[in-house]
Amino acid sequence: MAIVKSGSARYEGLGKDGKGHVSTQSGALDNQPYGFQTRFEDKAGTNPEELIAAAHASCFTMALSFKLAEAGHTDGSIETDAKVSLEKDDGGFTVTRSALSTKAKVPGLDKAKFEELAADAKATCPISKLLNTEITLETSFEG
């Protein structure tokens, strides 16, 4: 049985002059503005790459949390930042990279085991699997 979540986008006007709004099924995002200016000119609002970065960071962090729990750890904290790169190419633009940077504190865990579990979480995170791009992982750890 598949778990299905949804999001929606509306765009009024065309090209650079258009204005869009994006929403999620849960209501966490409700008609948030997006468009050319929020994507390429740092105006207030969101953009697809920012949303992908948040999705990847949250998915990876949850996957790592479960890997740590499966390894017998019951306490700790994990914080992940993701930077998604959008580059111009011959066909327009392509998302070329998602760079994950993770900091964790897990009492009783050594750095080598943490890095092993983090690499496994990166490989098995559903959003990592979805992205057909380079995914890098930088870790910082305190036991």
BAMAR-838682 format. One record per atom (N, C-alpha, C): x, y, z; residue in three letters; residue number from 1. Coordinates in steps of 0.1 Angstrom, whole numbers. Last residue first. Layout:
BEGIN
node px = X py = Y pz = Z rest = ALA nr = NUM
...
//
This chain:
BEGIN
node px = 300 py = 124 pz = 204 rest = GLY nr = 143
node px = 295 py = 112 pz = 211 rest = GLY nr = 143
node px = 291 py = 115 pz = 225 rest = GLY nr = 143
node px = 294 py = 144 pz = 177 rest = GLU nr = 142
node px = 299 py = 144 pz = 191 rest = GLU nr = 142
node px = 292 py = 132 pz = 198 rest = GLU nr = 142
node px = 302 py = 152 pz = 143 rest = PHE nr = 141
node px = 297 py = 143 pz = 153 rest = PHE nr = 141
node px = 303 py = 145 pz = 167 rest = PHE nr = 141
node px = 294 py = 160 pz = 111 rest = SER nr = 140
node px = 301 py = 165 pz = 123 rest = SER nr = 140
node px = 294 py = 158 pz = 134 rest = SER nr = 140
node px = 297 py = 153 pz = 76 rest = THR nr = 139
node px = 292 py = 150 pz = 89 rest = THR nr = 139
node px = 301 py = 157 pz = 100 rest = THR nr = 139
node px = 284 py = 156 pz = 44 rest = GLU nr = 138
node px = 295 py = 161 pz = 53 rest = GLU nr = 138
node px = 289 py = 159 pz = 67 rest = GLU nr = 138
node px = 277 py = 142 pz = 14 rest = LEU nr = 137
node px = 273 py = 142 pz = 28 rest = LEU nr = 137
node px = 286 py = 146 pz = 36 rest = LEU nr = 137
node px = 261 py = 147 pz = -18 rest = THR nr = 136
node px = 273 py = 147 pz = -10 rest = THR nr = 136
node px = 268 py = 147 pz = 5 rest = THR nr = 136
node px = 248 py = 135 pz = -47 rest = ILE nr = 135
node px = 245 py = 138 pz = -33 rest = ILE nr = 135
node px = 257 py = 136 pz = -25 rest = ILE nr = 135
node px = 240 py = 143 pz = -80 rest = GLU nr = 134
node px = 251 py = 140 pz = -71 rest = GLU nr = 134
node px = 246 py = 144 pz = -57 rest = GLU nr = 134
node px = 208 py = 129 pz = -91 rest = THR nr = 133
node px = 219 py = 140 pz = -90 rest = THR nr = 133
node px = 230 py = 135 pz = -81 rest = THR nr = 133
node px = 180 py = 123 pz = -91 rest = ASN nr = 132
node px = 189 py = 118 pz = -100 rest = ASN nr = 132
node px = 201 py = 128 pz = -102 rest = ASN nr = 132
node px = 162 py = 117 pz = -62 rest = LEU nr = 131
node px = 170 py = 127 pz = -69 rest = LEU nr = 131
node px = 180 py = 120 pz = -78 rest = LEU nr = 131
node px = 151 py = 94 pz = -50 rest = LEU nr = 130
node px = 144 py = 101 pz = -60 rest = LEU nr = 130
node px = 152 py = 110 pz = -68 rest = LEU nr = 130
node px = 170 py = 87 pz = -31 rest = LYS nr = 129
node px = 167 py = 77 pz = -42 rest = LYS nr = 129
node px = 160 py = 85 pz = -53 rest = LYS nr = 129
node px = 167 py = 108 pz = -13 rest = SER nr = 128
node px = 180 py = 106 pz = -20 rest = SER nr = 128
node px = 178 py = 97 pz = -32 rest = SER nr = 128
node px = 141 py = 103 pz = -5 rest = ILE nr = 127
node px = 143 py = 115 pz = -13 rest = ILE nr = 127
node px = 157 py = 114 pz = -20 rest = ILE nr = 127
node px = 144 py = 79 pz = 10 rest = PRO nr = 126
node px = 136 py = 79 pz = -2 rest = PRO nr = 126
node px = 138 py = 91 pz = -11 rest = PRO nr = 126
node px = 176 py = 68 pz = 21 rest = CYS nr = 125
node px = 166 py = 79 pz = 22 rest = CYS nr = 125
node px = 157 py = 79 pz = 9 rest = CYS nr = 125
node px = 197 py = 51 pz = 16 rest = THR nr = 124
node px = 184 py = 45 pz = 17 rest = THR nr = 124
node px = 172 py = 56 pz = 18 rest = THR nr = 124
node px = 221 py = 66 pz = 15 rest = ALA nr = 123
node px = 218 py = 57 pz = 4 rest = ALA nr = 123
node px = 203 py = 52 pz = 4 rest = ALA nr = 123
node px = 219 py = 80 pz = 39 rest = LYS nr = 122
node px = 220 py = 87 pz = 27 rest = LYS nr = 122
node px = 216 py = 78 pz = 15 rest = LYS nr = 122
node px = 221 py = 58 pz = 57 rest = ALA nr = 121
node px = 209 py = 66 pz = 56 rest = ALA nr = 121
node px = 208 py = 74 pz = 44 rest = ALA nr = 121
node px = 247 py = 50 pz = 52 rest = ASP nr = 120
node px = 236 py = 41 pz = 49 rest = ASP nr = 120
node px = 223 py = 48 pz = 48 rest = ASP nr = 120
node px = 261 py = 72 pz = 61 rest = ALA nr = 119
node px = 262 py = 68 pz = 47 rest = ALA nr = 119
node px = 251 py = 59 pz = 43 rest = ALA nr = 119
node px = 253 py = 71 pz = 88 rest = ALA nr = 118
node px = 250 py = 82 pz = 80 rest = ALA nr = 118
node px = 250 py = 79 pz = 65 rest = ALA nr = 118
node px = 265 py = 47 pz = 96 rest = LEU nr = 117
node px = 251 py = 48 pz = 97 rest = LEU nr = 117
node px = 246 py = 59 pz = 88 rest = LEU nr = 117
node px = 292 py = 54 pz = 93 rest = GLU nr = 116
node px = 287 py = 43 pz = 86 rest = GLU nr = 116
node px = 272 py = 43 pz = 85 rest = GLU nr = 116
node px = 294 py = 75 pz = 111 rest = GLU nr = 115
node px = 296 py = 78 pz = 96 rest = GLU nr = 115
node px = 291 py = 66 pz = 88 rest = GLU nr = 115
node px = 290 py = 61 pz = 135 rest = PHE nr = 114
node px = 281 py = 72 pz = 131 rest = PHE nr = 114
node px = 282 py = 74 pz = 116 rest = PHE nr = 114
node px = 313 py = 45 pz = 135 rest = LYS nr = 113
node px = 299 py = 39 pz = 134 rest = LYS nr = 113
node px = 289 py = 49 pz = 130 rest = LYS nr = 113
node px = 332 py = 65 pz = 138 rest = ALA nr = 112
node px = 332 py = 56 pz = 127 rest = ALA nr = 112
node px = 319 py = 49 pz = 125 rest = ALA nr = 112
node px = 326 py = 78 pz = 163 rest = LYS nr = 111
node px = 325 py = 85 pz = 150 rest = LYS nr = 111
node px = 324 py = 76 pz = 138 rest = LYS nr = 111
node px = 305 py = 59 pz = 186 rest = ASP nr = 110
node px = 318 py = 64 pz = 181 rest = ASP nr = 110
node px = 316 py = 69 pz = 167 rest = ASP nr = 110
node px = 281 py = 66 pz = 211 rest = LEU nr = 109
node px = 284 py = 62 pz = 197 rest = LEU nr = 109
node px = 297 py = 67 pz = 193 rest = LEU nr = 109
node px = 274 py = 77 pz = 236 rest = GLY nr = 108
node px = 278 py = 62 pz = 235 rest = GLY nr = 108
node px = 281 py = 57 pz = 221 rest = GLY nr = 108
node px = 251 py = 101 pz = 225 rest = PRO nr = 107
node px = 259 py = 96 pz = 236 rest = PRO nr = 107
node px = 262 py = 81 pz = 233 rest = PRO nr = 107
node px = 252 py = 120 pz = 198 rest = VAL nr = 106
node px = 246 py = 107 pz = 202 rest = VAL nr = 106
node px = 255 py = 101 pz = 212 rest = VAL nr = 106
node px = 247 py = 146 pz = 178 rest = LYS nr = 105
node px = 252 py = 143 pz = 192 rest = LYS nr = 105
node px = 244 py = 131 pz = 196 rest = LYS nr = 105
node px = 255 py = 159 pz = 146 rest = ALA nr = 104
node px = 247 py = 150 pz = 155 rest = ALA nr = 104
node px = 255 py = 149 pz = 168 rest = ALA nr = 104
node px = 250 py = 175 pz = 116 rest = LYS nr = 103
node px = 256 py = 176 pz = 129 rest = LYS nr = 103
node px = 248 py = 167 pz = 138 rest = LYS nr = 103
node px = 254 py = 174 pz = 81 rest = THR nr = 102
node px = 247 py = 169 pz = 92 rest = THR nr = 102
node px = 256 py = 171 pz = 105 rest = THR nr = 102
node px = 247 py = 185 pz = 50 rest = SER nr = 101
node px = 256 py = 188 pz = 60 rest = SER nr = 101
node px = 249 py = 184 pz = 73 rest = SER nr = 101
node px = 243 py = 176 pz = 16 rest = LEU nr = 100
node px = 238 py = 175 pz = 29 rest = LEU nr = 100
node px = 250 py = 177 pz = 39 rest = LEU nr = 100
node px = 237 py = 189 pz = -15 rest = ALA nr = 99
node px = 248 py = 187 pz = -5 rest = ALA nr = 99
node px = 242 py = 187 pz = 9 rest = ALA nr = 99
node px = 227 py = 179 pz = -45 rest = SER nr = 98
node px = 222 py = 182 pz = -32 rest = SER nr = 98
node px = 233 py = 179 pz = -22 rest = SER nr = 98
node px = 229 py = 190 pz = -79 rest = ARG nr = 97
node px = 235 py = 185 pz = -66 rest = ARG nr = 97
node px = 227 py = 188 pz = -54 rest = ARG nr = 97
node px = 216 py = 199 pz = -101 rest = THR nr = 96
node px = 228 py = 191 pz = -103 rest = THR nr = 96
node px = 234 py = 185 pz = -90 rest = THR nr = 96
node px = 188 py = 206 pz = -118 rest = VAL nr = 95
node px = 192 py = 204 pz = -104 rest = VAL nr = 95
node px = 204 py = 195 pz = -105 rest = VAL nr = 95
node px = 190 py = 226 pz = -147 rest = THR nr = 94
node px = 190 py = 212 pz = -141 rest = THR nr = 94
node px = 195 py = 213 pz = -127 rest = THR nr = 94
node px = 176 py = 245 pz = -173 rest = PHE nr = 93
node px = 182 py = 244 pz = -160 rest = PHE nr = 93
node px = 181 py = 230 pz = -155 rest = PHE nr = 93
node px = 180 py = 243 pz = -206 rest = GLY nr = 92
node px = 174 py = 252 pz = -196 rest = GLY nr = 92
node px = 181 py = 252 pz = -183 rest = GLY nr = 92
node px = 196 py = 227 pz = -221 rest = GLY nr = 91
node px = 181 py = 225 pz = -222 rest = GLY nr = 91
node px = 174 py = 234 pz = -212 rest = GLY nr = 91
node px = 222 py = 233 pz = -215 rest = ASP nr = 90
node px = 217 py = 235 pz = -229 rest = ASP nr = 90
node px = 202 py = 234 pz = -230 rest = ASP nr = 90
node px = 219 py = 248 pz = -182 rest = ASP nr = 89
node px = 225 py = 239 pz = -192 rest = ASP nr = 89
node px = 219 py = 242 pz = -206 rest = ASP nr = 89
node px = 224 py = 263 pz = -151 rest = LYS nr = 88
node px = 219 py = 265 pz = -165 rest = LYS nr = 88
node px = 227 py = 255 pz = -173 rest = LYS nr = 88
node px = 217 py = 247 pz = -120 rest = GLU nr = 87
node px = 226 py = 252 pz = -130 rest = GLU nr = 87
node px = 220 py = 253 pz = -143 rest = GLU nr = 87
node px = 211 py = 246 pz = -86 rest = LEU nr = 86
node px = 204 py = 247 pz = -99 rest = LEU nr = 86
node px = 214 py = 253 pz = -109 rest = LEU nr = 86
node px = 217 py = 227 pz = -57 rest = SER nr = 85
node px = 223 py = 235 pz = -68 rest = SER nr = 85
node px = 214 py = 234 pz = -81 rest = SER nr = 85
node px = 207 py = 227 pz = -24 rest = VAL nr = 84
node px = 204 py = 222 pz = -37 rest = VAL nr = 84
node px = 209 py = 232 pz = -48 rest = VAL nr = 84
node px = 218 py = 219 pz = 7 rest = LYS nr = 83
node px = 219 py = 229 pz = -3 rest = LYS nr = 83
node px = 218 py = 223 pz = -17 rest = LYS nr = 83
node px = 206 py = 212 pz = 39 rest = ALA nr = 82
node px = 208 py = 207 pz = 25 rest = ALA nr = 82
node px = 209 py = 219 pz = 16 rest = ALA nr = 82
node px = 214 py = 204 pz = 72 rest = ASP nr = 81
node px = 212 py = 214 pz = 62 rest = ASP nr = 81
node px = 214 py = 208 pz = 48 rest = ASP nr = 81
node px = 203 py = 187 pz = 101 rest = THR nr = 80
node px = 209 py = 186 pz = 87 rest = THR nr = 80
node px = 205 py = 198 pz = 79 rest = THR nr = 80
node px = 209 py = 174 pz = 133 rest = GLU nr = 79
node px = 205 py = 186 pz = 125 rest = GLU nr = 79
node px = 211 py = 186 pz = 111 rest = GLU nr = 79
node px = 200 py = 154 pz = 159 rest = ILE nr = 78
node px = 206 py = 154 pz = 146 rest = ILE nr = 78
node px = 200 py = 167 pz = 139 rest = ILE nr = 78
node px = 206 py = 140 pz = 191 rest = SER nr = 77
node px = 200 py = 150 pz = 183 rest = SER nr = 77
node px = 207 py = 150 pz = 170 rest = SER nr = 77
node px = 197 py = 114 pz = 216 rest = GLY nr = 76
node px = 206 py = 122 pz = 207 rest = GLY nr = 76
node px = 198 py = 132 pz = 200 rest = GLY nr = 76
node px = 189 py = 81 pz = 226 rest = ASP nr = 75
node px = 190 py = 95 pz = 229 rest = ASP nr = 75
node px = 200 py = 102 pz = 219 rest = ASP nr = 75
node px = 191 py = 54 pz = 220 rest = THR nr = 74
node px = 178 py = 59 pz = 224 rest = THR nr = 74
node px = 178 py = 74 pz = 226 rest = THR nr = 74
node px = 205 py = 29 pz = 199 rest = HIS nr = 73
node px = 206 py = 43 pz = 205 rest = HIS nr = 73
node px = 193 py = 48 pz = 208 rest = HIS nr = 73
node px = 204 py = 6 pz = 184 rest = GLY nr = 72
node px = 203 py = 5 pz = 198 rest = GLY nr = 72
node px = 204 py = 18 pz = 206 rest = GLY nr = 72
node px = 203 py = 7 pz = 157 rest = ALA nr = 71
node px = 216 py = 3 pz = 163 rest = ALA nr = 71
node px = 216 py = 3 pz = 178 rest = ALA nr = 71
node px = 178 py = 18 pz = 154 rest = GLU nr = 70
node px = 179 py = 3 pz = 150 rest = GLU nr = 70
node px = 193 py = -2 pz = 156 rest = GLU nr = 70
node px = 184 py = 44 pz = 159 rest = ALA nr = 69
node px = 175 py = 37 pz = 168 rest = ALA nr = 69
node px = 177 py = 22 pz = 166 rest = ALA nr = 69
node px = 200 py = 50 pz = 137 rest = LEU nr = 68
node px = 206 py = 51 pz = 150 rest = LEU nr = 68
node px = 197 py = 43 pz = 160 rest = LEU nr = 68
node px = 181 py = 47 pz = 117 rest = LYS nr = 67
node px = 193 py = 39 pz = 116 rest = LYS nr = 67
node px = 199 py = 39 pz = 130 rest = LYS nr = 67
node px = 163 py = 68 pz = 124 rest = PHE nr = 66
node px = 159 py = 54 pz = 125 rest = PHE nr = 66
node px = 170 py = 44 pz = 125 rest = PHE nr = 66
node px = 179 py = 90 pz = 120 rest = SER nr = 65
node px = 174 py = 88 pz = 133 rest = SER nr = 65
node px = 169 py = 73 pz = 134 rest = SER nr = 65
node px = 183 py = 88 pz = 92 rest = LEU nr = 64
node px = 195 py = 86 pz = 101 rest = LEU nr = 64
node px = 190 py = 83 pz = 115 rest = LEU nr = 64
node px = 157 py = 94 pz = 83 rest = ALA nr = 63
node px = 163 py = 81 pz = 80 rest = ALA nr = 63
node px = 175 py = 78 pz = 89 rest = ALA nr = 63
node px = 155 py = 120 pz = 93 rest = MET nr = 62
node px = 146 py = 110 pz = 98 rest = MET nr = 62
node px = 152 py = 96 pz = 95 rest = MET nr = 62
node px = 174 py = 132 pz = 77 rest = THR nr = 61
node px = 175 py = 133 pz = 91 rest = THR nr = 61
node px = 167 py = 122 pz = 98 rest = THR nr = 61
node px = 164 py = 127 pz = 51 rest = PHE nr = 60
node px = 177 py = 121 pz = 55 rest = PHE nr = 60
node px = 178 py = 121 pz = 70 rest = PHE nr = 60
node px = 140 py = 142 pz = 52 rest = CYS nr = 59
node px = 140 py = 128 pz = 49 rest = CYS nr = 59
node px = 153 py = 121 pz = 54 rest = CYS nr = 59
node px = 150 py = 169 pz = 57 rest = SER nr = 58
node px = 141 py = 162 pz = 66 rest = SER nr = 58
node px = 140 py = 147 pz = 64 rest = SER nr = 58
node px = 166 py = 173 pz = 34 rest = ALA nr = 57
node px = 172 py = 174 pz = 48 rest = ALA nr = 57
node px = 163 py = 167 pz = 58 rest = ALA nr = 57
node px = 148 py = 170 pz = 13 rest = HIS nr = 56
node px = 159 py = 161 pz = 14 rest = HIS nr = 56
node px = 165 py = 161 pz = 28 rest = HIS nr = 56
node px = 129 py = 191 pz = 18 rest = ALA nr = 55
node px = 125 py = 177 pz = 18 rest = ALA nr = 55
node px = 136 py = 167 pz = 20 rest = ALA nr = 55
node px = 146 py = 213 pz = 17 rest = ALA nr = 54
node px = 139 py = 210 pz = 29 rest = ALA nr = 54
node px = 134 py = 195 pz = 30 rest = ALA nr = 54
node px = 153 py = 210 pz = -11 rest = ALA nr = 53
node px = 164 py = 210 pz = 0 rest = ALA nr = 53
node px = 157 py = 207 pz = 14 rest = ALA nr = 53
node px = 129 py = 213 pz = -23 rest = ILE nr = 52
node px = 136 py = 201 pz = -25 rest = ILE nr = 52
node px = 146 py = 199 pz = -13 rest = ILE nr = 52
node px = 124 py = 240 pz = -16 rest = LEU nr = 51
node px = 114 py = 229 pz = -11 rest = LEU nr = 51
node px = 121 py = 216 pz = -12 rest = LEU nr = 51
node px = 144 py = 252 pz = -29 rest = GLU nr = 50
node px = 143 py = 254 pz = -15 rest = GLU nr = 50
node px = 134 py = 243 pz = -9 rest = GLU nr = 50
node px = 137 py = 247 pz = -56 rest = GLU nr = 49
node px = 149 py = 241 pz = -50 rest = GLU nr = 49
node px = 150 py = 242 pz = -35 rest = GLU nr = 49
node px = 112 py = 260 pz = -59 rest = PRO nr = 48
node px = 113 py = 246 pz = -60 rest = PRO nr = 48
node px = 126 py = 240 pz = -53 rest = PRO nr = 48
node px = 107 py = 286 pz = -34 rest = ASN nr = 47
node px = 111 py = 282 pz = -48 rest = ASN nr = 47
node px = 112 py = 267 pz = -48 rest = ASN nr = 47
node px = 91 py = 313 pz = -16 rest = THR nr = 46
node px = 98 py = 301 pz = -17 rest = THR nr = 46
node px = 101 py = 298 pz = -32 rest = THR nr = 46
node px = 94 py = 347 pz = -4 rest = GLY nr = 45
node px = 87 py = 336 pz = -9 rest = GLY nr = 45
node px = 96 py = 323 pz = -10 rest = GLY nr = 45
node px = 110 py = 377 pz = -13 rest = ALA nr = 44
node px = 103 py = 369 pz = -3 rest = ALA nr = 44
node px = 94 py = 359 pz = -10 rest = ALA nr = 44
node px = 137 py = 374 pz = -37 rest = LYS nr = 43
node px = 126 py = 381 pz = -32 rest = LYS nr = 43
node px = 119 py = 372 pz = -22 rest = LYS nr = 43
node px = 160 py = 364 pz = -51 rest = ASP nr = 42
node px = 160 py = 364 pz = -36 rest = ASP nr = 42
node px = 149 py = 373 pz = -31 rest = ASP nr = 42
node px = 159 py = 360 pz = -78 rest = GLU nr = 41
node px = 163 py = 373 pz = -73 rest = GLU nr = 41
node px = 161 py = 375 pz = -58 rest = GLU nr = 41
node px = 151 py = 334 pz = -86 rest = PHE nr = 40
node px = 163 py = 340 pz = -92 rest = PHE nr = 40
node px = 168 py = 353 pz = -86 rest = PHE nr = 40
node px = 128 py = 328 pz = -71 rest = ARG nr = 39
node px = 137 py = 317 pz = -75 rest = ARG nr = 39
node px = 151 py = 323 pz = -79 rest = ARG nr = 39
node px = 113 py = 350 pz = -67 rest = THR nr = 38
node px = 117 py = 342 pz = -55 rest = THR nr = 38
node px = 127 py = 331 pz = -58 rest = THR nr = 38
node px = 110 py = 359 pz = -94 rest = GLN nr = 37
node px = 117 py = 367 pz = -84 rest = GLN nr = 37
node px = 121 py = 360 pz = -71 rest = GLN nr = 37
node px = 95 py = 338 pz = -105 rest = PHE nr = 36
node px = 108 py = 341 pz = -110 rest = PHE nr = 36
node px = 116 py = 349 pz = -100 rest = PHE nr = 36
node px = 79 py = 323 pz = -77 rest = GLY nr = 35
node px = 79 py = 328 pz = -90 rest = GLY nr = 35
node px = 93 py = 331 pz = -94 rest = GLY nr = 35
node px = 56 py = 321 pz = -49 rest = TYR nr = 34
node px = 68 py = 317 pz = -56 rest = TYR nr = 34
node px = 67 py = 322 pz = -70 rest = TYR nr = 34
node px = 39 py = 323 pz = -17 rest = PRO nr = 33
node px = 43 py = 328 pz = -30 rest = PRO nr = 33
node px = 56 py = 322 pz = -36 rest = PRO nr = 33
node px = 18 py = 298 pz = -4 rest = GLN nr = 32
node px = 31 py = 305 pz = -3 rest = GLN nr = 32
node px = 35 py = 310 pz = -16 rest = GLN nr = 32
node px = -7 py = 285 pz = 2 rest = ASN nr = 31
node px = -6 py = 296 pz = -8 rest = ASN nr = 31
node px = 7 py = 305 pz = -6 rest = ASN nr = 31
node px = 6 py = 271 pz = 28 rest = ASP nr = 30
node px = -7 py = 274 pz = 23 rest = ASP nr = 30
node px = -6 py = 287 pz = 15 rest = ASP nr = 30
node px = 23 py = 245 pz = 42 rest = LEU nr = 29
node px = 24 py = 256 pz = 32 rest = LEU nr = 29
node px = 10 py = 258 pz = 27 rest = LEU nr = 29
node px = 9 py = 229 pz = 59 rest = ALA nr = 28
node px = 21 py = 235 pz = 64 rest = ALA nr = 28
node px = 25 py = 246 pz = 55 rest = ALA nr = 28
node px = -13 py = 215 pz = 49 rest = GLY nr = 27
node px = -15 py = 229 pz = 52 rest = GLY nr = 27
node px = -2 py = 236 pz = 58 rest = GLY nr = 27
node px = -10 py = 190 pz = 39 rest = SER nr = 26
node px = -11 py = 192 pz = 53 rest = SER nr = 26
node px = -15 py = 206 pz = 58 rest = SER nr = 26
node px = -7 py = 195 pz = 11 rest = GLN nr = 25
node px = -19 py = 188 pz = 16 rest = GLN nr = 25
node px = -21 py = 190 pz = 31 rest = GLN nr = 25
node px = 6 py = 227 pz = 4 rest = THR nr = 24
node px = 8 py = 213 pz = 7 rest = THR nr = 24
node px = -5 py = 207 pz = 13 rest = THR nr = 24
node px = 11 py = 251 pz = -22 rest = SER nr = 23
node px = 4 py = 246 pz = -10 rest = SER nr = 23
node px = 7 py = 232 pz = -8 rest = SER nr = 23
node px = 21 py = 281 pz = -38 rest = VAL nr = 22
node px = 23 py = 267 pz = -36 rest = VAL nr = 22
node px = 17 py = 263 pz = -23 rest = VAL nr = 22
node px = 17 py = 304 pz = -64 rest = HIS nr = 21
node px = 15 py = 301 pz = -50 rest = HIS nr = 21
node px = 15 py = 286 pz = -49 rest = HIS nr = 21
node px = 32 py = 329 pz = -86 rest = GLY nr = 20
node px = 27 py = 316 pz = -83 rest = GLY nr = 20
node px = 25 py = 315 pz = -68 rest = GLY nr = 20
node px = 31 py = 352 pz = -113 rest = LYS nr = 19
node px = 31 py = 350 pz = -98 rest = LYS nr = 19
node px = 25 py = 337 pz = -94 rest = LYS nr = 19
node px = 48 py = 364 pz = -142 rest = GLY nr = 18
node px = 38 py = 355 pz = -135 rest = GLY nr = 18
node px = 41 py = 355 pz = -120 rest = GLY nr = 18
node px = 68 py = 377 pz = -154 rest = ASP nr = 17
node px = 57 py = 385 pz = -148 rest = ASP nr = 17
node px = 47 py = 377 pz = -141 rest = ASP nr = 17
node px = 84 py = 357 pz = -165 rest = LYS nr = 16
node px = 89 py = 365 pz = -154 rest = LYS nr = 16
node px = 78 py = 374 pz = -147 rest = LYS nr = 16
node px = 57 py = 336 pz = -176 rest = GLY nr = 15
node px = 71 py = 340 pz = -175 rest = GLY nr = 15
node px = 75 py = 348 pz = -163 rest = GLY nr = 15
node px = 23 py = 349 pz = -170 rest = LEU nr = 14
node px = 33 py = 340 pz = -177 rest = LEU nr = 14
node px = 47 py = 345 pz = -176 rest = LEU nr = 14
node px = -4 py = 346 pz = -148 rest = GLY nr = 13
node px = 5 py = 354 pz = -156 rest = GLY nr = 13
node px = 15 py = 344 pz = -161 rest = GLY nr = 13
node px = -2 py = 325 pz = -120 rest = GLU nr = 12
node px = -11 py = 334 pz = -128 rest = GLU nr = 12
node px = -2 py = 344 pz = -135 rest = GLU nr = 12
node px = -1 py = 292 pz = -109 rest = TYR nr = 11
node px = 7 py = 303 pz = -115 rest = TYR nr = 11
node px = -2 py = 312 pz = -123 rest = TYR nr = 11
node px = -1 py = 270 pz = -83 rest = ARG nr = 10
node px = -9 py = 278 pz = -92 rest = ARG nr = 10
node px = 0 py = 289 pz = -96 rest = ARG nr = 10
node px = 4 py = 237 pz = -70 rest = ALA nr = 9
node px = 9 py = 250 pz = -74 rest = ALA nr = 9
node px = 0 py = 257 pz = -84 rest = ALA nr = 9
node px = 3 py = 213 pz = -43 rest = SER nr = 8
node px = -2 py = 219 pz = -55 rest = SER nr = 8
node px = 4 py = 233 pz = -57 rest = SER nr = 8
node px = 9 py = 180 pz = -31 rest = GLY nr = 7
node px = 11 py = 194 pz = -30 rest = GLY nr = 7
node px = 5 py = 200 pz = -43 rest = GLY nr = 7
node px = 3 py = 150 pz = -11 rest = SER nr = 6
node px = 2 py = 159 pz = -23 rest = SER nr = 6
node px = 6 py = 173 pz = -20 rest = SER nr = 6
node px = 11 py = 116 pz = -6 rest = LYS nr = 5
node px = 10 py = 129 pz = -1 rest = LYS nr = 5
node px = 9 py = 139 pz = -13 rest = LYS nr = 5
node px = 5 py = 82 pz = -1 rest = VAL nr = 4
node px = 4 py = 93 pz = -11 rest = VAL nr = 4
node px = 2 py = 106 pz = -4 rest = VAL nr = 4
node px = 19 py = 52 pz = 4 rest = ILE nr = 3
node px = 15 py = 64 pz = 11 rest = ILE nr = 3
node px = 16 py = 75 pz = 1 rest = ILE nr = 3
node px = 7 py = 21 pz = -9 rest = ALA nr = 2
node px = 15 py = 33 pz = -11 rest = ALA nr = 2
node px = 10 py = 44 pz = -2 rest = ALA nr = 2
node px = 8 py = -12 pz = 0 rest = MET nr = 1
node px = 0 py = 0 pz = 0 rest = MET nr = 1
node px = 9 py = 12 pz = 0 rest = MET nr = 1
//
